[in-house]
Amino acid sequence: MSSSWLFLFLAWFVSLTATLGSLFFSEVLNYPPCVLCWYQRIFMYPLVLIFLVGLFPLQRSVIKFSLPLAGMGWVISVYHNLLYYKIIPEASGPCLKGISCTTVFFNWFGFITIPLLSFISFSFILILLFLCRRSFLLEK
């Protein structure tokens, strides 16, 4: 098994866990997603399928298709965290109608929140994609 395959598998696992987690929060716990949560879902959900298709057989092109999605999701998650932790004012956010982007549904250990989980997931995926890309280049 190559290290590229392992990095891509781990990225798939993180995206699957994030997808199932977001569905659990909204469908089981009935936490309604805010606008920024929806945007992050739009960028996370396709990654599960893209990574899976890229694993069997292992394809280098998976980086080209997944990196823009993960990057945009990461940017939105950074913005969401800045709003959530009141670093930027909520009035500058898109969540003026409906569920607020700063609503606290849970706070594990005093700091783990839904926006932070999304940021961590996208960050891990980006790190794993860069490691996978580097591994592909070293295998040439």
Buried (B, 14 or more C-beta within 10 A) or exposed (E): EEBBBBBBBBBBBBBBBBBEBBEEBBEEEEBEBBBBBBBBBEBBBBBBEBBBBBBEEBBBEBBEBBBEBBBBBBBBBBBBBBBBEEEEEEEEBBBEEEBBBBEEEEEEEEEEBBBBBBBBBBBBBBBBBEBBBEBBEEEE
